[in-house]
Amino acid sequence: MKYCYVENNQIKQVVDVLPTNWKNVSNFYILPNSELKKHGWLPVEEVIYDGTVSEGFHIQENKILHVTMQPSLPQIDLEQQIQDQWAGIRYQRDELLLKSDKFVLFDVMKSFPIKNNSK
């Protein structure tokens, strides 16, 4: 989880890992968020841009919002995706059939008479 150090309502530092010691506090990284807030550190919450706020870091009371744009994905027609998947399945089936025997066991058995040796 990322954290930001905020001083005078401005973000001074963004870190992935809290420092072990901060000013005169040992084991700083294990403090709860309520204690971290007293020292100016707030957790960062990653959110995808939805049009309500601009991109970037936004200071709130108990957290920092980091708003990022979601990369746009190309729009592919669903029908085209289905056709592409079936084409792949047909290709795989055809390859497997080419590698298999030319006769199915049941067909071979019909062409040869079965001798009954029981008396």
N, C-alpha and C positions, 0 to 999 in steps of 0.2 A: 504494500500500500504506500502511496506517495503522501508526503506531508509538505506543507508550506509554512515558512516562518513569515509572520505578518507583523509589521511595525508601522505605526501611524497610518493604519488602513491601507498599507501598500505591501505587496508581496516582495520580500527581500531575498528569499531563497526557496527553491523547490528541491526536495531530496526523495530518493527511493527508500532510503533507510535512515531512521533517526540516529542522531549521534549518541554515542555511549554516555558521554558526559556533556552537559550544557551549563555554561557559566559555573555555578557552584552546586549543581545537582548531579549526583552520581547515578548510574543505571537509569539514565534519562529515557532510554528506549522502551523501558517496561512500564512507564507511567500510563495511567488511563487517559483517555482523551480529555476528560474534564480537567485534569492536572496540566496536561500539555497546553490546553487553551490558556491557562493562567500565565504560561511562559511565552505565549504568542505563536504556538504551533497548532495548526489545524489540519485535519485529514483532507485529502483530495478525493472527490468523487468524480469519476469519469462518466460523462454523458454524451450521447449522440445529439447533434444539432437537430432541433425540431421546429425551429422558426420563432420560438418565444424569446430566446436570448441570443446574443451574438456569440461568435466563437471566441475562445480564450478562457482565462481564469476569472471567476466571479466570486468575490468574498461574500459569504453569508455568515449568519450568527455562529453556527457550530461546525461549519465545513467550508471547503473551497470547491466550487463547481468548475471542472475543466471540460468545456464544451468543444467537441471536435466534429468535423463534417464526416459523414459516412460516405465512403467512396461510392460513386454511382456505378451500378452494375449494368452491363449491357442487357437490353430487353430482348429476350429470345422468345419467339412464339412457342407456346406450349405444344401445339400440334407438331411443330418442327422438331422439338426435343423428343417427342414420342416416336416420330419417324426415324430419327437418328438412332435411338436406342434399339428399335426393332431391326434396323439395318445391321447393327453390331451383333445382335443375337442371331440373325440369319447367317451372317458371315461365319460366326463361331460354329453354328450347327453344320454348315456346309463343309467346313474344314474337318470337323469330327467325322462326318459321314465319309469323306474321302479317305480317311485313315482307317476306317472300319472294314470288316469283312464284306464281301459282296453278297453273301447269302446270310439269311437269318436262319438260325438252327431249325426252326419249325418248317421252313420251306425245304430245307435239305432233307429232312426226315420224310417228307411226303414223296420225294422223288426216288427214294430207295425203299423197296418193299421190306417189311419187317418179317423175318422168318420166325415162326412159332415152333420151337423145338419141344414143346411139352407133349407127352404121350398119354 
